[in-house]
């Protein structure tokens, strides 16, 4: 099965959880996503979400940053403590960008500032579901691919991980505490060493291998 087929199936069978205390926003996002064929579950607060949520890929979570009682960051920390890897997309209001950056450092997949472009959000959700739906199978990595990984510096490996996870440059930059321009430099060097010309080609090269198994052989670390 090709990469495109797997992505399409992940999106079709995926579930998008939406947690936002603003009823108007909650219902509007829910209606928009369902009109595009996505399955959704909506919650007005974090506690209600935690009562029913069970990781069952492919899934993703749209999470408002500012909510009463348990806010978005607190919920994100709770999920992280439970080793939940479901992609979380943070929704922020005006002036909440610093909180969104903190969320990225806690492992959030991406963030959008309200009001956001619906189609941009939809595209991000598709990528998140695709990532969550991927199954990593054990296998013997070809020697030439292994050598390429070993040539990467620690920073280039971090950027590679972000690119493979589908993160945008701005998100990788926030997570690593770097400027977007610096990330672009590392990304260009990483892609050259990996002998790939696009994120799709990079993902195709590495799909099916647990690349973390080869980190200990990286002589830069």
Order of alpha helices (4+ residues) and beta strands (2+ residues): alpha-beta-alpha-beta-alpha-beta-alpha-beta-alpha-beta-alpha-alpha-alpha-alpha-alpha-alpha
